[in-house]
Amino acid sequence: VLVSVIHSPPQNYPLYIRSVPTENELKFHYTVHTSLDVVDEKISAMGKALVDQRELYLGLLYPTEDYKVYGYVTNSKVKFVMVVDSSNTALRDNEIRSMFRKLHNSYTDIMCNPFYNPGDRIHSRAFDNMVNSMMMQVC
């Protein structure tokens, strides 16, 4: 399982990446960066409808043999990517959507911190704890 927060374009660099187990972290980095193209395609395909409906959840971006990659984009174009083991059939779409909402709420709390500079890597104990608890539910 991997959770990643990606800064908005044009940089598209990761603000936060967390994976369990950590030994496949490099493979997850590659998966996340390849999924950014799919996120951009979905956003451009939705176009004005994305803004009108306020639907931030992009759903399943693409499945691989080993993983399913899900996406979420905020209205400020910050992207969240979640990679889940494809053998985990207990996760439903509404549960993934709920996890992204929790992640977005926690990210919003970080943005409200006056000591956080937008665009810096996320170093927050509260955010780490929320992501860890979310990952424990999935694993």
C-alpha positions in Angstrom: 0.0 0.0 0.0 1.3 3.4 -0.9 -0.1 6.9 -0.2 1.4 9.8 -2.1 0.6 13.6 -2.2 1.8 15.3 -5.4 2.3 19.0 -5.8 0.3 20.8 -8.4 1.7 21.4 -12.0 4.1 22.3 -13.5 6.5 20.8 -10.9 4.6 17.5 -10.1 7.0 16.6 -7.4 6.0 14.5 -4.4 5.2 16.3 -1.1 4.7 13.1 0.8 5.2 9.4 0.0 4.5 6.6 2.5 4.6 2.9 1.6 4.1 -0.3 3.6 6.2 -2.4 3.2 9.1 -0.1 2.5 11.2 -2.5 0.4 9.2 -1.8 -2.8 9.3 2.0 -2.4 11.3 2.6 -5.6 8.8 0.6 -7.6 6.0 2.6 -6.0 7.7 5.9 -7.0 7.7 4.7 -10.6 4.1 3.7 -10.4 3.1 7.1 -8.9 4.9 9.0 -11.6 3.4 7.0 -14.4 -0.1 7.5 -12.9 0.3 11.3 -13.1 -0.2 11.1 -16.9 -3.5 9.2 -16.3 -4.6 11.8 -13.7 -3.9 14.6 -16.2 -5.8 12.8 -18.9 -8.8 12.3 -16.6 -8.8 15.9 -15.5 -8.7 17.2 -19.0 -11.4 14.8 -20.2 -13.7 15.9 -17.4 -12.8 19.6 -18.0 -15.5 21.9 -16.9 -17.6 19.1 -15.5 -15.0 18.5 -12.8 -15.4 22.0 -11.6 -19.2 22.0 -11.9 -19.8 18.8 -10.0 -17.1 19.3 -7.4 -16.2 15.7 -7.9 -12.6 15.3 -6.7 -12.4 11.5 -6.7 -11.0 10.2 -10.0 -11.6 6.5 -9.2 -9.5 3.7 -10.5 -6.7 5.1 -12.7 -5.4 1.8 -13.9 -4.9 -1.7 -12.7 -1.7 -3.7 -13.0 -1.0 -7.4 -12.2 0.0 -6.6 -8.7 -1.6 -3.2 -7.9 -4.6 -1.0 -8.4 -3.9 2.7 -8.6 -6.5 5.2 -7.5 -6.5 9.0 -7.9 -7.9 12.1 -6.3 -7.3 15.8 -7.2 -8.1 18.8 -5.0 -9.6 22.0 -6.5 -6.1 23.6 -6.1 -4.8 20.8 -8.4 -2.9 18.9 -5.7 -3.0 15.2 -6.6 -3.4 12.3 -4.2 -2.4 8.8 -5.5 -3.1 5.6 -3.6 -1.6 2.3 -4.7 -3.4 -0.8 -3.3 -2.5 -4.5 -3.6 -4.8 -5.9 -6.3 -5.4 -9.1 -4.2 -7.2 -6.9 -1.6 -10.8 -7.5 -2.7 -12.2 -6.2 0.6 -11.8 -2.6 -0.4 -14.8 -1.1 -2.1 -14.9 2.1 -4.1 -16.8 4.0 -1.4 -14.1 3.0 1.2 -11.3 4.3 -1.1 -13.3 7.5 -1.6 -13.7 7.9 2.2 -9.9 7.4 2.6 -9.2 10.1 0.1 -11.6 12.5 2.0 -9.7 11.8 5.2 -6.4 12.4 3.5 -7.7 15.6 2.0 -9.0 16.9 5.3 -5.7 16.1 7.0 -3.8 17.9 4.1 -6.1 20.9 4.6 -5.2 21.0 8.3 -1.5 21.1 7.2 -2.2 24.0 4.8 -3.9 25.9 7.6 -0.7 25.7 9.7 1.0 29.2 9.6 4.4 27.5 9.9 4.0 25.4 6.8 5.3 26.8 3.5 3.1 25.5 0.7 5.2 23.4 -1.7 7.5 22.1 1.1 7.7 18.4 1.9 5.1 17.4 4.5 6.6 16.7 7.9 3.7 16.4 10.3 3.2 13.8 13.1 -0.6 14.2 12.9 -0.5 13.5 9.1 1.8 10.5 9.6 -0.5 9.1 12.3 -3.6 9.5 10.1 -1.8 7.9 7.1 -0.5 5.0 9.3 -4.0 4.3 10.7 -5.5 4.4 7.2 -2.8 2.0 6.0 -3.4 -0.4 8.9 -7.1 -0.6 7.9 -6.1 -1.6 4.4 -3.4 -4.1 5.3 
